[in-house]
Amino acid sequence: MGMDGVMVSEDEEPSGRYIVVKALEDGVVIMGLTRGKDTRSHHSERLDAGEVLVAQFTELTAAIKVRGKAEILTDVGKVASGL
């Protein structure tokens, strides 16, 4: 268990940085964007109204893009997208 209480495997370092995305409409898309010289999308999820995704920033994930009407909770506050 990591210092912040997050379970991690031996070969994985916890970042401790999470976001929570709650879809407020059908078809909200969340994309993980890579780190490095060329920023690219490496993963995407599609949520319907009421679905929630908890995402973590990692060595691979530098940014998370949300497309559609959603509520986003982070360690720095709450924001809304798609308004």
C-alpha positions in Angstrom: 0.0 0.0 0.0 1.3 3.4 -1.0 1.8 6.3 1.5 -1.5 7.9 0.4 -3.4 4.6 1.1 -3.6 3.6 -2.6 -2.9 0.0 -3.4 -0.1 -0.4 -5.9 1.9 -3.4 -7.3 5.6 -3.6 -6.8 6.5 -2.4 -10.3 4.0 0.5 -10.2 4.5 3.9 -8.6 1.4 5.7 -7.4 0.9 9.3 -8.7 -1.8 10.1 -6.2 -3.5 12.4 -8.7 -7.0 11.3 -9.7 -10.0 12.9 -11.4 -13.6 11.8 -11.2 -15.8 12.4 -14.3 -19.6 12.1 -14.0 -21.4 12.2 -17.3 -24.4 14.5 -17.4 -25.5 13.3 -20.9 -25.1 10.3 -23.1 -21.9 10.0 -25.1 -19.4 11.9 -23.0 -15.9 10.9 -24.2 -12.8 10.9 -21.9 -9.4 10.6 -23.5 -6.0 9.9 -21.9 -3.2 11.8 -23.6 0.4 10.6 -23.5 3.5 12.3 -22.1 6.6 13.0 -24.2 7.7 14.7 -27.3 4.5 13.8 -29.3 1.3 14.1 -27.3 -1.2 11.4 -28.5 -4.4 9.9 -27.3 -3.7 6.5 -25.8 -7.0 5.5 -24.3 -10.6 6.6 -24.5 -13.9 5.8 -22.7 -17.4 6.7 -23.6 -19.9 7.3 -20.8 -23.7 7.6 -20.7 -25.6 9.9 -18.4 -25.1 9.1 -14.8 -22.0 7.0 -15.3 -18.8 7.8 -13.4 -15.2 7.3 -14.3 -12.3 7.6 -11.9 -9.0 8.2 -13.8 -5.4 8.4 -12.5 -2.5 10.4 -14.0 0.4 8.0 -14.5 3.8 7.9 -16.1 2.1 7.4 -19.4 -0.9 9.8 -18.9 0.0 13.5 -18.8 -3.5 14.9 -19.6 -7.1 13.9 -19.6 -9.5 15.4 -22.1 -13.3 15.4 -21.5 -15.7 16.0 -24.4 -19.4 16.5 -23.6 -21.5 17.6 -20.7 -19.9 16.4 -17.5 -19.0 17.2 -13.9 -15.3 16.9 -13.2 -13.8 16.6 -9.7 -10.1 17.1 -9.1 -7.8 17.7 -6.1 -8.0 21.5 -7.0 -11.7 21.8 -7.3 -14.8 21.0 -9.3 -15.5 22.1 -12.9 -18.1 21.4 -15.6 -17.5 20.7 -19.3 -19.8 21.0 -22.3 -21.9 23.9 -21.0 
